[in-house]
């Protein structure tokens, strides 16, 4: 067992489709991670056992005070639900209906526990220690294998009994785009047009392998659709800052192109009734640690 500290500890867990990131911090110094580990996401029994072992390893004499989990989904995130903390109809084979939170919490008897979606966890992390420090109306968007969004309105996480499912919004189509989309439910929703698998299906190669002409066209289409998402969130929730993460977000020139397209869509600052000043599009300030640090912040909020 670890003897990192006799102080009350916070544990943050980020579970992803291919890996799990776990971290420990002291309650009185949550910004400094005392220990971290990365585990492969295997079957649910093996993965949850690995996580539980990590939690127990830092729970000497009951020093783990709270555990926060930011998980892939879809999830039941309603604390009043009998299946709170369970995965629902996830496409990840073998994980449907699995209780994620229960076994993790059982590894730290007496600790308080809570769970949010992975993108909501990233939003919490960025708001606490990253690119959104000092901002109250923020969306964290991830564009990679899929599309997801975590929304902070007035400084509070917008979750309720569900979460903002931005992936399946239906954008106006670019006049030059004839691609049918890849979403099995909607075809040409946002996820079906801009996620990594959609880009590969559209061009027949991975986005990073596109030639100059196709890359320019792909950038034009992707920024056109993502800008509509950002503009919609600005109109609905007053978002002033959009943090763009995920593998697709690293496409050269994408952030600037989205920002320019948002300005074109919405007009001059204040012209559409939104707050004065441009909507900023930025990269995550915490890099790949947004989710696990958000889980630590979630744990601290329980105490």
N, C-alpha and C positions, 0 to 999 in steps of 0.2 A: 504493500500500500504506500501511496505517496504521503509525505509529510511536508508538503509545500508550505503550509501556513496553518496556524491555529486560529486564524481569523475566519469569520463566516465567509463561505465561498459561493460564487455564482457559477453555474455551468450553462454554457450555450452550445446548442447542437444544431447544425444545419445539415439536413438530409437531402441529398440530391439523387438524381437518377443513376449516376455512376460512382459517386463518392459521398462520404460523410465527413464533415469537418466538425471537430469538437474542441471546445476551449474552456479554460477555467480562469476566473478572475476573482480578486478579493472584493467583498461587498463595499469596502470603503475606498477602493481604487479600481473601479470597473474598466477604466480605459487601458489598463496594463494587463495584458494576458500573461498569466503565470505559466500556463502549459497549453499546448495545442497538439492535436494529432489529426491525421487524415486516414480514413479507413475506406476500403472498397465497399460499394453497395452490392451485397450479395443477395441471397434469399432473405425474406423477412426474419426468419428465426435466427439465422446466423448474424445478420446485420444488427438486429436489436440486442442480441447477446453481446456483440462487440461494444456497442454503445454503453450498455449497462455495466460492462467490465470497466470501461473508462470512468464512468460516474462513480462506481463503488471505489475505484482506486484513489479517488480524491475525497472520499467521504469519511475519513478517519474521525471517530467519535462524533459523528453526525454533523460535521462542519459544513456540509453542503446545505445552504439555506434555501436556494431556489434554483430551478432548472427551467430554461426557456428553450423551446424547440421551434425552428423554422423549417418546414418540411415541404417537399414536393407534394403534389396533390393529384386530383381534387381531394379535399379534406372536409370533414365535418368540423367547423370551427365555432360552433355554437356551444358555449359553456353549459347551457341548460339542457342540451341534448344528451340522451343516454349513450349515444355513440360519439360524443365529443372526443376529438383526438384520433379518430379512425379515418383511414383512407376510404374513399367511396368508389366510384367507377373508374379507377385509374387504369390507363392502358398498360402500365408496367406489370408484366406477367408475374402472377403469384402474390401480388400485393393488394389486390382488391379486398376491401373490408378489414384490412389489418389494423389492429390497435397500435398506433405508433407511440402515443403518449404514455399509456399505462405501464408498459414494461420499463420505460426509461424512468418514470417517476418512482416505480417500485425499487429501483436501485439506490434511491436516496430517501429512505424512510423519514418522514417528518418534513421534508422539503416541499415548498410550494412549487407548483408546475403550471405551465401555460404553453399553448401552441398557436402558431400563426402560419400562414402560407409562406413559402420561401421568398416570394417577392415582397410581401409585407415585412418580413424580417429584414430584408435588404433596405427597405424604406426606413425602418426604425434605426438601423445602423447608420445610414447616411445622415439622418436627421440629428442623431446624437453626436457623432464624431466625424462625419464626412462632408460631402459637398453641400449638404442641405442645412448645415449648422446656421441657426438664426433665421431660417425660412419657415413659414407656417403653412404654405399651400404648395405642395410638392407632389410629383408623381415619380416613382422609380419604375422605369420600363426595362424589361429584359427582352431582347430579341435574339434568339438562338435557335435551338431545336424547336421551340415554340415561342409564343408571345405571352407576356404576363405583365401585370401592373399592380403596384402597391401605392395607395393614395393617402396622403396626409392633407386634411382639410382643417384649417384653423389650428394646426399643430397636433391634431388627433388622427389616429389611424382610422380610416373608413373601412369597417369590416362588417359589423352587424352579425347576422347569422350566416353570411356568405362572404363574398369578396368581389371587388370590381373585376368582372370577366371581360377585359378589354380585347382579348384575342379574337373574339367572334363578332366584333362590330363590323358592319358592312360599309366600306368606304365608297365614295364616288370613284368610278373607274377612270384611269388615265385614258384619254382618247386614242392613244396609240397602242394600248395594251390589250391583246386578245387572249392572253393566258387564262385558262379556265379556273385556275387555283387548285389547291390540293386538300383543302379541309374536307373530311369525309361527311361533315354535316352541312356545310354551307358553300363549299367550293371556294368562292372568292371573298371570304372574310379576310381580315387583316392577317391572321395566322396563315391562311391559305395562299397569301400573296407575298409576304415578306419574310417568313421564317426560313431558317436554313434549308430544310427539306424542300420548301417551295422554290427557293432559288435554284437548287440543284435540279429539280424537276423541270423548271422553266428553261434552263440552259443546257441541261444534259451533263453538266460538270459542277463541281463545287464552286462556290462564289469566289474563292481565292484563286481559282485557276482560269478565270475569265480573261479573254483578250481585251485590249484597250477599248474597242468599240462596244462590245457587249457589256463591259464593266461600266462604261459611261451610261448606257441605256438602263442597266440595272440600278445604278445610283439614282437616275432620274425617276424611275418608277418607285423605288423604295422610299425615297424622300417625299414623294408625292403622297403616298399612303400614310406614312408615319406622321407627317405634318398634319394630316386630317385628324389623327388620333390626338395629338397634342392640342390642336385648336379646339376640338370637342371638349377635352378636359378643362381647358381654359374657360370656355363658355359655361360649362356645367358646374365646375367646382372652383373656379378662380385660380387655377394653377398658374404659378409664375415661374416655376423652375421644373424642368424635366431632366431627370438623370437617366441616361441611356446606357444600359449594360448588356451583357451577353455577347456571344461570338460575332453575330452579324453586325453589332454596333461598332466593331473595330474596322469595318469597311472604310478605307481611306476616303475622306471628304464627306462622310455621311452626316456627321453632326452639323457641320456648316450648311450643308444642303437642306437639312430638315429645318434648321433655324430660319434660313432664307425663305423657304416655302411657307412656313408658319406666318412670317411677316407678310408675305404676298396674300395669303388667305384672309388674314385678319385685318389688314390695313394698318394705318398709322396708330401708334399707341393712343388709347383712349377713344378711338373712332367708333369702336363697337361696344362701348359701355364697360370694357374691362379696365382694370387698373392701369395707370400710366406706367410706361416703361416696357421694354421688350421682354418677351418670354425667353428665358435662357435655356439652352440645351447643353448639358455638360456630361462628362464621363464620371463614373463613380469615384469619389475621393478616397474610398477605402480599398479600391481595387477589387481583388477577389475575396476580401474579408468582410464585405458589406453584410452578408447573411449571417455569419456566425457572430459578428459583433452585435448585430441587431438582436440575435437570440440572447446574448448576454444582457443587453439593455432591457429586453423583455423580462428576463429573470429578476433584474434589479427592481423593476416596476412593481413586482409582486410584494415587495417588502416595505 
